[in-house]
Amino acid sequence: MQLDYNSILLALGFSGLCLAMTTLGLWLSVRAERFIMTWAAGVVFVVANIFVYDYYVRSPSVPLGMFVLPSLICGFAVIYAAALQYRDHPHPFRQPVSIAIVFSGLALLSLSLGYDGAGFLAQNLGCATLLLLTGYVYWRGRAEMPVYLTTLALLYAACGLSFCICAVVLIADGQMVLGHAPRNWAENLNIVVSIIGMTGIGAITLSLTQTRLALRHRQDAETDPLTGLMNRRALFERYDHRRLGAFVAVIAFDLDNFKHINDSYGHAVGDDVLCLFATIMRRNSRPMDQLVRLGGEEFALVMPRILPEKAEGAAETIRTELAAEFLQTDMGPLRCTVSAGIAFGTKEGSSFEDVLRCADQALYKAKRDGRNRVIAGNWRAVG
């Protein structure tokens, strides 16, 4: 049974148009996600192509073909650029534009020479390349949201393969000159796959954007805006109901004489000191560790699955690296130091508040003993 091209193409076009308008509304409400607007622009290109292609099917002509062939390639190129934007690629348009120029140029050249079949072959290969690359981008980033991004990658790959099949059929049939739009089983399959695939892609892309924005808002609420470390509220929410075992270390840090730094050098220099210390903490921590700014000049480092000597070594390295740094200021170089206290949980399990309190006790002893030192040892929580 032959598919009714006109009704199916128009239905696909109107569906894509509604999707683009919905995406625009989402972007206007939250403009932080640039990729969604780029993706919507790509959908608009594809929708425009569908409406013109519908007319081309009924009345084929070279001028219409000059729009039909490159516009679909350009639409998928913009969608590919949106995927690169999603992954924070530094130059998201460079490769998509290059691919679009090459395949659009081949398609237009073939059409101008009278080989419209070869033009559609170039279009199919260009679309397939861009769709498969788009799927690969999302596949590489699937660790962020495995279900969403894996499904998205598979849908783009399915659409890309359907265009590959169209190209293979044109080559196999030797249809380099057509005089009309391609009509074969591969084109039918391509339309069905495109309808299912692009509908699914649209729904998942919108859901992905909303989920990502929600996660970003949550991350902002849990992050110290100056240093980028976890804030106190997030730390206590994470460990509120946990019991810390004997191989969980909590290290409390306090920058020495920080009030004097703020008073003498200004708060801008004080902020630089805080950021410098946060950088040193990151440099000397593991991916599983929790780095926290508790407030003011107070910091904490929670280290799970670690031996006492390793925790003490990490604290000592952070202390010595800060002491070796000289921060350049308008009043000359500034050297800062930090004091630290370490405490551990117990075999029976201890509350986080108890372990942090013991780490603070060790920290206060380091302050009393002359600052710029790490105190560890028998500072273990009780119960």
ABEGO torsion letter per residue (X at the ends): XBBBAAAAAAAAAAAAAAAAAAAAAAAAABAABAAAAAAAAAAAAAAAAAAAAAAAAABBBAAAAAAAAAAAAAAAAAAAAAAAAAAGBABAAAAAAAAAAAAAAAAAAAAAAGBAAAAAAAAAAAAAAAAAAAAAAAAAAAAABAAAAAAAAAAAAAAAAAAAAAAAAAAAAGBABAGBBBBBAAAAAAAAAAAAAAAAAAAAAAAAAAAAAAAAAAAAAABBAAAGBBBAAAAAAAAAABBBBAABBBBBBBBBGAAAAAAAAEAAAAAAAAAAAAAAAAAABBAABBBBBAEEABBBBBBBGBBAAAAAAAAAAAAAAAAABBBBBAAEBBBBBBBBBBBBBBAAEBBAAAAAAAAAAAAAAAAAAGEGBBBBEABBBBX
